[in-house]
């Protein structure tokens, strides 16, 4: 009888322990998001425009942080040289791609040329940004 009582006590203790562990874990059922951000909470309670001001302020803070890290005015010539070197690299890659087009599948090479051309346009925008900073 003593062994039976000990076994029952262990089973009950294991069940209580499993119950406590299960209740302390944060399970999410279905399609719920586990993390809710401050802006998503504001936008859901106040509509999309309700969180626009704080969202804009957060973007502005990130922009200022990046400007402080980059120090464009101090390293302008280094950044310009880097962009110009990247532009030269893209030009040579475009020429290399143009000269090595596979005639059986020309679309692959043409798609690569389009991507490289888009990269050149992006570099032009970066250069305009560098030139516009004081």
N, C-alpha and C positions, 0 to 999 in steps of 0.2 A: 504494500500500500504506500510506503514511503517513496519508493522508486517511481510509482505512478504519479504521485503528487509532485515530485521534482520535475518529471517530464512535462506535466501540465503547466507548471510554473514557467519553465523555459519556453514553452510554446506561446504562452500569454505574453511573456516578456519580449519575445521576438516579434510578435504581432504589434505590440505597443511601440516598439522601436521602429518598425517598418512604417507604422502610421505617422509617427513624429517626423521621420525623414521625408516621407512623401509630402506631408503638409508644409514643410519648410522649403521644398524645392519650388521654383517658379516655373511651372509648366504653362505653356500657351497652347490652346487648342485651335485647330482650324487655320485660317489665314490671317491671324492677328500678328501685328508687328511686335517684336519683343522690346524694341527701343523706340521711345517717342521723344522727339526733339522738342525744344521750346517753341520753335516756329511752327511746327506741325500742330502743336496743341493750340497755339493762338489762332492759327488759321482755321482750325476746325471749330473753335468756339465763336470767333468773330467773323467768320467768312474769310475768304482769301485776302481781301484787302486789309483785314484787321492786323495781320502780322507784317505788312509790307514795310512799315517804318523801321521795325527792329531788324528785319531782313536786310534792308538797305544799309542800316548802320553797321551790321555785321560784315557786309561786303566792303564797305568803306574802310572798316578797321583792318580787314585782310589786305586791302590795297595799300594802305599806309604801311603796314608791316612789311609787305614785299618791297615797297619803295625804300624803306629803311635798310633792308637787307642788301638790296642791289646797289645802292649808291650810284645811280646812273650818272649824275653830274660829275662825280669823281673819276669814274672808270669809263667815261663815254668813249674815248678812243679805243680802249681795249674791246668794248662791246661792238663798236663799229667794225673793227678789224675782224672780229670773230664772225660777224654777220657777212662781211664781204668774203671771207674765206669759205664760209658755208655756201654762199652763192656760187663761188667758183667750183666747189665740189659738186654741187647739183648740176651745174652746166656740164662738167665733164661726165657725170653719170648719165645725163640726158644724151650726150653725144655717143657715149658707149652703148647705151640702150638702142639708139637709132641705128648704129652700125651693126648691131647684132640681133636684128629682128628675125625671128624664125618665120619663114614664109609659109610654113604649114599651119602655124598658129600665131598670126600677127596680132591678134587682140590682146594677148598677154603682155606683149611688149608695149603696145599702145596704151594699155591701162597703166603700166608702170610710168610711161611718159606723162600721162595725165596727172598721176600722183606727184611726180617730180615737179611738174609745172605748178601744181597747187602749193607745193613746198616753197617754190620761188616766190609766189604771191604772198605767202605767209611771211617769208623773210623780208619782203618789201614793206609789209605792214610793221614788222618789228623795227626796221630801220626808220620808218616814219615816226614811230613812237619814241625811239631814241633821240631823233632830231627835235621832236616837239618838247622834250623835257628840258627844263632850265637848269 
